[in-house]
Amino acid sequence: MKVRITEYLEVDLESQKWCCQRCGHELVDARQNYKKGCLVAEKPLEEVYPPKPEGQAYGFIPDPDFCRLIEFYCPGCGVMIENEYLPPGHPLTHEIELDIDSLIERYGRA
Amino acid sequence: MAYTRDTEVVERLKPEAVTPEEQAAMAGVEDLDFEIFQHKMNMIALEGKETTMKLGASTGMRWGDVAFGIYTALGDLSVVATGIWFHAVLGQIPVKYIVKHYLNDPTVGVEAGDSFFFNDPFYSGVHAADMGLCVPVFAEGELLCFVGANVHTGENGSAEPGGQPIAAKSRYEEGLMVPPIKVGENYTLREDLMTMLGTATRDPRTMVLDIKARLAACRIVERRIQAIVAEKGVAFFRGALRKILATTARAARKKVSKLNDGTWRQPRFLDIVGSEEKLVKIGICLEKKGDKLKLTFDGVSPLLDNHPQNSFFQGIIGLAMVYFCGWFFHDLPANNALLDALDWEFPDKTIVKASGDAPTALAPSVQTCFVHGIFLIGARMIYNLDPKRAVASWFSGFGVPYFGGFNQWEEPVADISPELNATGAGARPDQDGVNGAGAFFATMSDCSDVETTEADRPFLYLFRNYFKNSYGPGKYRGGSGVGFGVAIHHVPWLAMGGLGYGSKYPATLGIFGGYAVPSGFIQTVHGSDIKKHLAESDRDLPVDLDQLYEEGNPEKGNRGLHNITMGITPFVNGDTYYMPAGGGAGYGDVLEREAEAVMADVREGLVSRETAANLYKVAFDPETLLVDQEGTEKLRRDAFQERKARGVPLEQFEEEWAKLSPPRSALTYYGGYPHPKPKRDFGLPF
């Protein structure tokens, strides 16, 4: 049995793995940060936001001295499972740490 | 009584212990009568809120930054009408202060016909611009309950107009801060105190009108309550009011118990300190176990001694309740009994636990920055239970002009403009966010009609509407934000500034791969020739914020771009000021957005053709804007493959990533990058 956790993540109760909800690819042990099973890349902010006004100190693009955009992809299908906006070099976040024993107890084994 | 702030009473955010009288009274309340009672009380509170809004003068009061509450005799807030959900837990503190300090004090006392005013943010929780008034309600000679209105009046005589001084270096520059004081007796306001409160501010007419509006609403609600008591009796009223709290607490814990156990984390970053572009951090942890949630912190920047981006802890809890009341506990009554399901621990001497004389005027920036993290945690925490409510965030970064001077009627004005109530809502799991929805912290508020604002503010609006790419893209996009421009009109001068954050680091992040909102900033043009162009009906003038930055804008003058937080600056007649009220955050992967939805946004002017092609990867005919389905599928297949080729395993990524850092100049107040620590304790008496 798989339990849906977010738009793109499930936990397989039998294997106790994080899985991609779109393609079923097993990412990593569900007791770990799911990001350890993802492909990770920094995406240039100018690929997301309009470069207006150009050449000025202020604009619609965040300042890369203050902020970078990190994307996490499913290695199976390439869907973007999540992203993070972090100051350069700031450790990536272990944002979801489920109590897997409690989850198994709640839903029962598959 | 010590003549200092009371640090005990502010800890009493959860409901007071039930008294034996309340226990006995609750036992006598039948279920059907209880249902009818709750409905009546909600309608009465709503009448109080609507009356306050209709009678008041300030921008906040007229456009819905209003909460009307009904409190037990012990001070717990049982019923509230508002979209300002933090008042559901913060409005009670001044009432509990009155009960604690004045009920049995022979020099003050609490009698029928009294009224109490307060705006010290230590008790009201947010900032001194929020002001309140409450009155006790008596029946058969006994104190039955309190009723009161909390409203953002704004101007409080601080060092800058509008009640939120950016440059404040201590609380003594933040204007009038009144702990609860009695301002009226025998159903009459004291003129000496009204004169004192009025003359302490730049805009006495608004100050006193707002106080009278609150009081008028309180008196109407007092009469409605006495009518219920006349019909059902004192014991029933007392028991039923308390029973609302008891049932709310049980329901809150039951709902929490349905969530999965676990811990959720979200670091938050604020990109402004005073008016300096600096980073500070709030690391948030929320643990759920059984039927309880626990809020803790994992790295928070130290208290800012000389800048006003600090919050009292109670304000942080208050803002947390914006998420919990409005989103997670949306189906439960909003009152402080919801806190029965939440515990917390705050790190001392940090920007989330202000103390001493540290300024707090911009606490709303810290609080909204924090609660945006709770929205992100909340979406991830509740998706499994209630996926339709796992939404992206509404815009959270403010973006508010503040101003002071004289209006066209030669009356003093000092206030903020209402466009902060026109931000975009977050995208949802099955549809886009609502355009220009409101303010996430004030969901029943409104941004006024332009003509109404122009009637007593010295502005001529140049445009106010949605603009391209103003939101976070995603599978579902955030609701569009609103861009607006004004020229100073009718008056020789006006002082203006700007409040908010998100010019360097995005104010509002997306969820589940959805993107954050773009950065915001202000444009000013001093010595503008805008009025000449208007007189000539120049059709080349920009009509929205996106066009403003395109080639060919004919407006000439001394143009400047500024951080969204801009210190107070003199403007003269004809000078112009442009600002965005941001859009909502995105939900999900952009490559899953329906191509037709992208092109609908292109046709409506909500997304640029470049973004449609390059970010959403939609192939389309540039003449007809019709989607090329096959071309789009190929573009997206290629994009998925390109991600897989570009991405690397986490450990490999972190090897290079960990070598980076923001420039030292951005970390002045951070407190040790990347994991800030509280200030060292030098044994100072605060």
Boltz contact constraints between the chains, C-beta under 6 A:
constraints:
  - contact:
      token1: [A, 5]
      token2: [B, 384]
      max_distance: 6.0
  - contact:
      token1: [A, 6]
      token2: [B, 380]
      max_distance: 6.0
  - contact:
      token1: [A, 6]
      token2: [B, 383]
      max_distance: 6.0
  - contact:
      token1: [A, 6]
      token2: [B, 512]
      max_distance: 6.0
  - contact:
      token1: [A, 7]
      token2: [B, 512]
      max_distance: 6.0
  - contact:
      token1: [A, 7]
      token2: [B, 588]
      max_distance: 6.0
  - contact:
      token1: [A, 35]
      token2: [B, 650]
      max_distance: 6.0
  - contact:
      token1: [A, 36]
      token2: [B, 650]
      max_distance: 6.0
  - contact:
      token1: [A, 39]
      token2: [B, 647]
      max_distance: 6.0
  - contact:
      token1: [A, 40]
      token2: [B, 647]
      max_distance: 6.0
  - contact:
      token1: [A, 40]
      token2: [B, 650]
      max_distance: 6.0
  - contact:
      token1: [A, 40]
      token2: [B, 653]
      max_distance: 6.0
  - contact:
      token1: [A, 41]
      token2: [B, 646]
      max_distance: 6.0
  - contact:
      token1: [A, 41]
      token2: [B, 647]
      max_distance: 6.0
  - contact:
      token1: [A, 48]
      token2: [B, 515]
      max_distance: 6.0
  - contact:
      token1: [A, 49]
      token2: [B, 518]
      max_distance: 6.0
  - contact:
      token1: [A, 50]
      token2: [B, 469]
      max_distance: 6.0
  - contact:
      token1: [A, 52]
      token2: [B, 549]
      max_distance: 6.0
  - contact:
      token1: [A, 53]
      token2: [B, 549]
      max_distance: 6.0
  - contact:
      token1: [A, 56]
      token2: [B, 561]
      max_distance: 6.0
  - contact:
      token1: [A, 58]
      token2: [B, 521]
      max_distance: 6.0
  - contact:
      token1: [A, 58]
      token2: [B, 561]
      max_distance: 6.0
  - contact:
      token1: [A, 60]
      token2: [B, 518]
      max_distance: 6.0
  - contact:
      token1: [A, 60]
      token2: [B, 519]
      max_distance: 6.0
  - contact:
      token1: [A, 62]
      token2: [B, 506]
      max_distance: 6.0
  - contact:
      token1: [A, 62]
      token2: [B, 519]
      max_distance: 6.0
  - contact:
      token1: [A, 63]
      token2: [B, 504]
      max_distance: 6.0
  - contact:
      token1: [A, 65]
      token2: [B, 662]
      max_distance: 6.0
  - contact:
      token1: [A, 65]
      token2: [B, 663]
      max_distance: 6.0
  - contact:
      token1: [A, 66]
      token2: [B, 271]
      max_distance: 6.0
  - contact:
      token1: [A, 66]
      token2: [B, 504]
      max_distance: 6.0
  - contact:
      token1: [A, 66]
      token2: [B, 505]
      max_distance: 6.0
  - contact:
      token1: [A, 67]
      token2: [B, 505]
      max_distance: 6.0
  - contact:
      token1: [A, 73]
      token2: [B, 643]
      max_distance: 6.0
  - contact:
      token1: [A, 73]
      token2: [B, 647]
      max_distance: 6.0
  - contact:
      token1: [A, 78]
      token2: [B, 640]
      max_distance: 6.0
  - contact:
      token1: [A, 78]
      token2: [B, 643]
      max_distance: 6.0
  - contact:
      token1: [A, 78]
      token2: [B, 644]
      max_distance: 6.0
  - contact:
      token1: [A, 79]
      token2: [B, 589]
      max_distance: 6.0
  - contact:
      token1: [A, 80]
      token2: [B, 513]
      max_distance: 6.0
  - contact:
      token1: [A, 80]
      token2: [B, 589]
      max_distance: 6.0
  - contact:
      token1: [A, 82]
      token2: [B, 513]
      max_distance: 6.0
  - contact:
      token1: [A, 83]
      token2: [B, 513]
      max_distance: 6.0
  - contact:
      token1: [A, 85]
      token2: [B, 506]
      max_distance: 6.0
  - contact:
      token1: [A, 85]
      token2: [B, 509]
      max_distance: 6.0
  - contact:
      token1: [A, 85]
      token2: [B, 516]
      max_distance: 6.0
  - contact:
      token1: [A, 87]
      token2: [B, 279]
      max_distance: 6.0
  - contact:
      token1: [A, 87]
      token2: [B, 662]
      max_distance: 6.0
  - contact:
      token1: [A, 88]
      token2: [B, 660]
      max_distance: 6.0
  - contact:
      token1: [A, 88]
      token2: [B, 661]
      max_distance: 6.0
  - contact:
      token1: [A, 88]
      token2: [B, 662]
      max_distance: 6.0
  - contact:
      token1: [A, 89]
      token2: [B, 658]
      max_distance: 6.0
  - contact:
      token1: [A, 89]
      token2: [B, 660]
      max_distance: 6.0
  - contact:
      token1: [A, 89]
      token2: [B, 661]
      max_distance: 6.0
  - contact:
      token1: [A, 90]
      token2: [B, 674]
      max_distance: 6.0
  - contact:
      token1: [A, 91]
      token2: [B, 674]
      max_distance: 6.0
  - contact:
      token1: [A, 93]
      token2: [B, 265]
      max_distance: 6.0
  - contact:
      token1: [A, 93]
      token2: [B, 267]
      max_distance: 6.0
  - contact:
      token1: [A, 95]
      token2: [B, 265]
      max_distance: 6.0
  - contact:
      token1: [A, 96]
      token2: [B, 380]
      max_distance: 6.0
  - contact:
      token1: [A, 97]
      token2: [B, 262]
      max_distance: 6.0
  - contact:
      token1: [A, 97]
      token2: [B, 263]
      max_distance: 6.0
  - contact:
      token1: [A, 98]
      token2: [B, 260]
      max_distance: 6.0
  - contact:
      token1: [A, 98]
      token2: [B, 262]
      max_distance: 6.0
  - contact:
      token1: [A, 99]
      token2: [B, 261]
      max_distance: 6.0
  - contact:
      token1: [A, 99]
      token2: [B, 262]
      max_distance: 6.0
  - contact:
      token1: [A, 102]
      token2: [B, 261]
      max_distance: 6.0
  - contact:
      token1: [A, 103]
      token2: [B, 260]
      max_distance: 6.0
